[in-house]
Amino acid sequence: MNEYDEKWEDRINALLDGELSADDAELLKAEASDNRELARAIVEAYQLQQVMDTIHVERAPDSLRKRLRSIPRQQRSTKKFSLLQPRWAMALAAIPLVLITVTLMRPSTPSEADVAKARQEMAIAFAYLDKAGVVTRREIESTVGHTLANAVTGSVNKAIQSQNLYSKEKEA
């Protein structure tokens, strides 16, 4: 609700409670004739008040009223600190459960031996990767080298053969 709606709410409540002066009531009604939202809010508030007026209020039984009135006296008399009160007994009982839970949920850290073994395995893995890289490089160089050599050799051979043919044709 924005500030303008809160102003409406205060004025509508004052109107329904009969606390609004006649001039202010007329002014609010005039505003409602120009503003649909305000008119709707007045109608809804009036309908709500009608429903609330029809609700029958039941009286609580005498025994319940006596017990409710005795609660403040009971609260004043139990202000003493005692570990035997249910809330403190439950809190004390919960401490071991909390400690066990924290212990079980704590992340386990690897031992020095585990870290050393992991480093050794990583070194072996990197060595294999290096070896595979060297073998792959050689294979690529060999394949590209032979292909390139064949392409160049083939082009040179064709050029030489075509020149030989050209020379033979000139002589003939």
C-alpha positions in Angstrom: 0.0 0.0 0.0 1.4 3.4 -0.9 1.2 6.6 1.2 -1.9 7.8 -0.8 -3.7 4.5 0.0 -2.9 4.8 3.7 -4.5 8.2 3.7 -7.6 6.8 2.1 -7.6 4.0 4.7 -7.5 6.4 7.6 -10.2 8.6 6.1 -12.5 5.7 5.1 -12.2 4.2 8.7 -13.0 7.6 10.1 -16.0 7.8 7.8 -17.3 4.4 8.8 -16.8 5.1 12.5 -18.6 8.5 12.2 -15.5 10.4 13.2 -15.3 12.4 10.0 -16.8 15.8 9.9 -19.7 16.4 7.5 -17.6 18.6 5.2 -14.8 16.0 5.1 -17.3 13.2 4.5 -18.7 15.1 1.6 -15.2 15.8 0.2 -14.3 12.1 0.4 -17.6 11.1 -1.4 -16.9 13.7 -4.1 -13.4 12.3 -4.5 -14.9 8.8 -4.8 -17.2 9.9 -7.6 -14.1 10.8 -9.6 -11.8 8.0 -8.5 -13.0 4.3 -9.1 -10.3 2.9 -6.8 -11.3 5.1 -3.9 -15.0 4.2 -4.5 -14.2 0.5 -4.5 -12.1 0.9 -1.3 -15.1 2.6 0.4 -17.5 -0.1 -0.7 -15.2 -2.9 0.4 -14.7 -1.3 3.8 -18.4 -0.8 4.2 -19.1 -4.5 3.3 -16.4 -5.7 5.7 -17.9 -3.6 8.5 -21.4 -5.1 7.7 -19.9 -8.7 7.9 -18.1 -7.9 11.1 -21.2 -6.5 12.7 -23.1 -9.8 12.0 -20.5 -11.9 13.7 -21.8 -13.1 17.1 -19.2 -12.9 19.9 -19.2 -15.9 22.2 -18.2 -15.6 25.8 -15.5 -17.9 26.9 -16.4 -20.5 29.6 -15.8 -19.4 33.1 -13.1 -22.2 33.7 -11.1 -21.0 30.7 -11.4 -17.3 31.8 -10.1 -18.3 35.2 -7.1 -20.2 33.8 -6.3 -17.3 31.4 -6.4 -14.8 34.3 -4.1 -17.1 36.4 -1.3 -17.2 33.7 0.3 -13.9 34.7 0.5 -15.0 38.4 2.0 -18.3 37.4 4.6 -16.6 35.2 5.7 -14.3 38.0 6.1 -17.2 40.4 8.3 -19.3 38.0 10.9 -16.7 37.3 13.5 -18.8 39.3 16.3 -20.3 37.3 16.2 -24.1 37.4 17.9 -26.6 35.1 15.0 -28.9 35.7 12.6 -26.7 33.8 11.6 -28.4 30.5 13.2 -25.9 28.2 16.6 -26.1 30.0 16.4 -29.9 30.2 15.8 -30.1 26.4 18.6 -27.6 25.8 21.0 -29.7 27.8 19.9 -32.9 26.1 20.4 -31.3 22.7 24.1 -30.4 23.3 25.5 -34.0 22.7 23.3 -34.2 19.6 24.8 -31.0 18.3 28.3 -32.1 19.0 27.8 -35.4 17.2 26.2 -33.7 14.2 29.0 -31.2 14.0 31.6 -33.9 14.2 30.0 -36.0 11.5 29.4 -33.1 9.2 32.9 -31.7 9.5 34.7 -32.1 6.2 37.5 -34.6 6.4 40.9 -33.4 5.4 43.3 -35.7 3.6 46.4 -37.0 5.5 50.0 -36.1 4.5 50.3 -39.6 2.9 47.2 -39.1 0.8 48.5 -35.8 -0.5 51.9 -37.3 -1.3 50.3 -40.2 -3.1 48.0 -37.9 -5.1 51.0 -35.8 -6.1 52.9 -38.9 -7.3 49.9 -40.1 -9.3 49.5 -36.6 -10.9 53.2 -36.6 -11.9 52.8 -40.0 -13.5 49.7 -38.8 -15.4 51.5 -35.7 -16.7 54.4 -37.9 -17.8 52.1 -40.1 -19.8 50.5 -37.0 -21.3 53.9 -35.6 -22.3 54.9 -38.9 -23.9 51.6 -39.0 -25.8 52.2 -35.5 -27.0 55.7 -36.3 -28.3 54.4 -39.4 -30.1 51.5 -37.4 -31.6 53.8 -34.6 -32.7 56.1 -37.1 -34.5 53.2 -38.8 -36.2 51.8 -35.4 -37.4 55.2 -34.3 -38.6 55.7 -37.6 -40.5 52.3 -37.5 -42.1 52.4 -33.8 -43.0 56.1 -34.1 -44.1 55.4 -37.1 -46.5 52.3 -35.5 -47.8 54.0 -32.2 -48.5 57.0 -33.9 -50.0 54.8 -36.0 -52.3 52.9 -32.9 -53.3 56.1 -31.0 -54.1 57.8 -33.9 -55.8 54.7 -34.6 -57.9 54.5 -31.0 -59.0 58.2 -30.9 -59.9 58.0 -34.2 -61.8 55.0 -33.0 -63.8 56.8 -29.7 -64.6 59.9 -31.5 -65.7 57.9 -34.0 -67.8 55.9 -31.2 -69.5 59.1 -29.4 -70.3 60.6 -32.5 -71.8 57.5 -33.0 -73.9 57.7 -29.4 -75.0 61.3 -29.7 -75.9 60.7 -32.9 -77.9 57.9 -31.3 -79.8 60.1 -28.3 -80.7 62.8 -30.6 -82.0 60.5 -32.6 -84.1 
